[in-house]
Amino acid sequence: MGKFIARSASEVNPIPPPTAAPVELPAPPWAQVDPLQRVRAWLYRGLVLLAVALLGGRAGPDARDLQLMAIRSLVTGWEFSILAWEIRALGEHGRRLVAPPTPPTEPQAARALVRAYLDRARQLGEAEHALNVWLSEHPNDVESPEAVRLRARLAALRAEQARARPTVEVILADQVAAELRAAGFGVGGWVLPPVLFTFAEPPQKLTISPRSRIEALHSQLLDRELDPAQATVVERTILERTDLSAYIAGIGGLGTWPTMVIDRAPLPWVLSTVAHEWVHNYLLLFPLGLRYGRSPELTTLNETVAEIVGDEIGRRVLLRHYPELYPVEPAPISGEGQAADRPSDPPAFDFTQEMRETRLQVDRLLAAGLVETAEAYMEARRRRFVAHGYPLRVLNQAYFAFHGNYATGPASTSPIGPKLQELRERTGDLRTFLHTVRWFTDPTDLDRALQRYSPPPPTPLPTR
């Protein structure tokens, strides 16, 4: 239940060719400091080996289960704990009930505070990058005047952001909630569930697909500290040990409660993401949300509904409170190269068209059983995207399985996206649309809804 954004251009790191020398798996964050966790990891790996030994002598062991157990063992220690996040976030929001932030009463001042916060988030990213560049070029000069200056600037920006963050979150949550009420989602003047989010670095997501077809067999959340170089090693190791395609991507939002939203993004994207993640919380009260993840089609239904509603609410907030930023291009919905990575003056290269063409050709090659040809084609296309300023670190079967959840995006060939967009037009308003789809329990419900809301046939002319 997340909204995905791109990595920065500095994180481009192509997968090493199969002939490259073996690389050790990265050590998880606890590897040097927590012996108990290290013991847990080895115990888990031991259980995997025991299961393989026990099942190996039985007829018909479930090979997929063994593969998934092996994958989980490879990322043990890198798992992201939603429970720990919820405890911390709810504790913070609980403290705000005692001492609530006080947003400016003047709307113009509130808007200026939001714009300043997001601009500072951009500066914070630039400052971190500058410090990393300096340290990589001068590893022995960590106490030099320049390093001290960069670290001081970084600390000052972080402190200023920490002071402003609670107030900015309240302002944006109130603005999104007001548009949701105006769209008919209020109950006694309240939006249920409440719009509650926090700016945070959400986790990453590991997606596993077969090589012979594009299908999300498995996914799990991983710690944000797993950097792109380490992610590449994990993906390659999974491929070598299980013959499955793997892809690890950062996400820009997650439908926990409070929801997580990344702040280093343009305001239009932030607004649509806050609304997108609220939709996931809302749908959990109904059959569609409760069936998230039960099948690829149901996951795609959930994500695409959240995308349609989130983008529309985000545009309404933008038009009401930040009209100077409207109209804008549609907020990026997924995929490396579609958010901060997009060139400011892009060449004559249509990312959406090129990615859709890539997906269709990959589908044709895989359907013909030409797996290695499809993989060589994807690598060639990845290099083409990079050459045109879209830094895709990976382009493989799992990439398409990951981004294919968003049926309105270029990495998807699902008919669900166009059908849901058609249903949104036929229902006439956002409230009717969401009240219709929330009861879906199967993809066939979408076809039935389209029939129910189909325009009446034209009245035939009288004949003699």
Residue pairs with C-beta under 8 A, 6 or more apart in sequence:
1 254
1 255
1 277
1 280
1 292
1 302
1 303
1 306
2 202
2 205
2 251
2 252
2 253
2 254
2 255
2 277
3 251
3 252
3 253
3 273
3 276
3 277
3 306
3 307
3 310
3 333
3 334
4 205
4 249
4 250
4 251
4 252
4 333
4 334
4 335
4 402
4 403
4 406
5 250
5 251
5 252
5 262
5 265
5 269
5 332
5 334
5 338
5 339
5 340
6 332
6 335
6 336
6 337
6 338
6 339
6 340
6 341
6 342
6 391
7 228
7 249
7 250
7 336
7 341
7 391
7 393
8 125
8 129
8 340
8 341
8 391
9 341
9 389
9 391
10 129
11 227
11 228
11 391
11 393
12 386
12 391
12 392
12 393
13 228
13 229
13 232
13 393
14 232
14 382
14 383
14 393
15 232
15 235
15 236
15 394
16 23
16 232
16 236
23 233
23 236
24 233
25 74
25 233
25 234
25 237
26 226
26 230
26 233
26 234
28 37
28 41
28 76
28 77
28 78
28 223
29 77
29 78
29 223
29 225
30 37
30 38
30 77
31 38
31 77
37 77
38 77
40 76
41 73
41 76
41 77
44 72
44 73
44 76
45 73
45 76
48 66
48 69
48 70
48 72
48 73
51 66
51 69
52 66
55 61
55 62
55 66
64 217
67 242
67 244
68 208
68 217
68 218
70 241
70 242
71 206
71 208
71 218
71 238
71 242
71 244
71 246
72 220
74 234
74 237
74 238
74 241
75 206
75 220
75 222
75 234
78 222
78 223
78 225
78 226
78 234
79 220
79 221
79 222
79 223
80 203
80 204
80 221
80 222
80 223
80 224
82 221
82 256
85 256
85 260
86 256
86 257
89 198
89 200
89 256
89 258
90 258
92 198
93 196
93 198
93 258
96 166
100 170
101 166
101 167
101 169
101 170
102 167
103 110
103 113
103 167
103 170
103 171
103 174
104 110
104 113
107 321
110 171
111 321
111 322
113 164
113 167
113 168
113 171
114 168
114 171
114 172
114 267
115 267
115 322
116 164
117 161
117 164
117 165
117 168
117 263
118 263
118 265
118 266
118 267
118 270
120 157
120 160
120 161
120 164
121 161
121 199
121 263
121 264
122 264
123 157
124 154
124 157
124 158
124 161
124 264
125 264
127 150
127 153
127 154
127 157
128 154
130 150
131 147
131 150
131 151
131 154
134 146
134 147
134 150
135 142
135 147
138 144
138 146
138 147
141 147
165 198
165 199
168 199
169 197
169 198
169 199
172 197
172 270
172 271
172 274
173 194
173 195
173 196
173 197
173 274
174 195
175 271
175 317
175 320
175 321
176 195
176 271
176 274
176 275
176 278
176 313
176 314
176 317
177 191
177 194
177 195
178 317
179 275
179 313
179 316
179 317
179 320
180 186
180 191
180 195
180 275
180 278
180 313
181 189
181 191
182 316
183 313
183 316
183 429
183 430
183 431
184 429
184 430
184 431
185 191
185 282
185 431
185 434
191 278
192 282
193 257
193 278
193 281
193 282
193 285
195 274
195 278
196 257
196 258
196 259
197 258
197 259
197 260
197 261
197 274
197 277
197 278
198 258
198 259
198 260
198 261
199 261
199 262
199 263
200 260
200 261
200 262
201 224
201 260
201 262
202 224
202 250
202 251
202 252
202 253
202 254
202 260
202 261
202 262
203 221
203 222
203 223
203 224
203 251
203 254
204 221
204 222
204 223
204 224
204 226
204 231
204 248
204 249
204 250
204 251
205 219
205 220
205 221
205 222
205 248
205 249
205 251
205 402
206 218
206 219
206 220
206 221
206 222
206 234
206 246
206 247
206 248
207 216
207 218
207 219
207 246
207 247
207 248
207 249
207 398
207 399
207 401
207 402
208 216
208 217
208 218
208 219
208 238
208 244
208 245
208 246
208 398
208 401
209 215
209 216
209 217
209 244
209 245
209 246
209 247
209 396
209 397
209 398
209 400
209 401
210 217
210 244
210 245
210 397
211 243
211 244
211 245
211 371
211 375
211 397
212 366
212 369
212 371
213 366
213 397
214 362
214 363
214 366
214 397
214 400
214 401
214 404
215 296
215 401
216 296
216 299
216 398
216 401
216 402
216 404
216 405
217 244
217 401
219 402
221 254
222 248
224 250
226 234
226 248
228 393
231 248
231 393
232 393
232 394
234 246
234 248
235 246
235 247
235 248
235 394
235 398
238 244
238 246
239 245
239 246
244 398
245 396
245 397
245 398
245 401
246 396
246 398
247 394
247 396
247 398
247 399
247 401
247 402
249 336
249 402
252 261
252 262
252 265
252 269
252 273
252 339
253 259
253 260
253 261
253 262
253 273
253 274
253 276
253 277
254 260
254 277
255 277
255 280
255 281
255 284
255 306
257 281
259 274
259 277
259 278
259 280
259 281
260 277
261 270
261 273
261 274
261 277
262 273
263 270
264 340
265 273
265 339
265 340
266 328
266 331
266 339
267 318
267 322
267 325
268 314
268 315
268 318
268 325
268 328
268 331
269 314
269 331
269 332
269 339
271 313
271 314
271 317
271 318
272 310
272 311
272 313
272 314
272 315
272 331
273 310
273 314
273 331
274 310
274 314
275 309
275 310
275 311
275 313
275 314
275 317
276 306
276 307
276 309
276 310
276 311
276 314
277 306
277 310
278 310
279 305
279 306
279 309
279 310
279 434
280 289
280 292
280 302
280 306
282 289
282 434
282 438
283 289
283 292
283 302
283 305
283 306
283 438
284 290
284 292
285 438
286 438
286 439
287 438
287 439
287 440
287 441
288 298
288 301
288 302
288 305
288 437
288 438
288 439
288 440
288 441
289 302
289 438
291 298
291 302
291 441
292 298
292 299
292 302
293 299
296 404
296 405
297 414
297 416
297 443
298 442
298 443
299 405
300 404
300 405
300 406
300 407
300 412
300 414
300 416
300 417
301 416
301 420
301 437
301 440
301 443
301 446
303 405
303 406
303 407
304 405
304 406
304 407
304 408
304 416
304 417
304 420
305 420
305 434
305 437
307 333
307 406
307 408
308 408
308 420
308 421
308 424
308 433
309 430
309 433
309 434
311 330
311 331
311 333
312 430
313 430
314 331
315 326
318 325
318 326
318 328
319 326
332 338
332 339
332 342
333 406
333 408
333 409
334 403
334 405
334 406
334 409
334 411
335 355
335 403
335 409
335 410
335 411
336 390
336 391
336 392
336 393
336 394
337 351
337 385
337 389
337 390
337 391
337 392
338 351
338 390
341 389
341 390
341 391
342 351
342 389
342 390
343 389
346 388
346 389
347 388
347 389
349 388
349 389
351 385
351 390
351 410
352 410
353 410
354 381
354 384
354 385
354 410
355 385
355 410
355 411
356 410
356 411
356 413
358 377
358 378
358 381
358 395
359 400
359 410
359 411
359 412
359 413
360 413
361 377
362 374
362 377
362 378
362 397
362 400
363 413
365 371
365 373
365 374
365 377
366 374
366 397
374 397
375 396
378 395
378 396
378 399
379 395
381 395
382 392
382 394
382 395
385 391
385 392
385 395
386 392
392 399
399 411
400 411
403 409
403 411
403 412
404 411
404 412
404 413
404 414
405 412
406 412
406 417
407 414
407 415
407 416
407 417
407 418
407 420
408 417
408 420
408 421
409 417
416 443
416 446
419 446
419 447
419 450
420 437
420 446
422 450
423 433
423 436
423 437
423 446
423 449
423 450
423 453
424 430
424 433
426 450
426 453
426 454
426 455
427 433
427 436
427 453
436 449
436 453
437 446
437 449
439 445
440 446
440 449
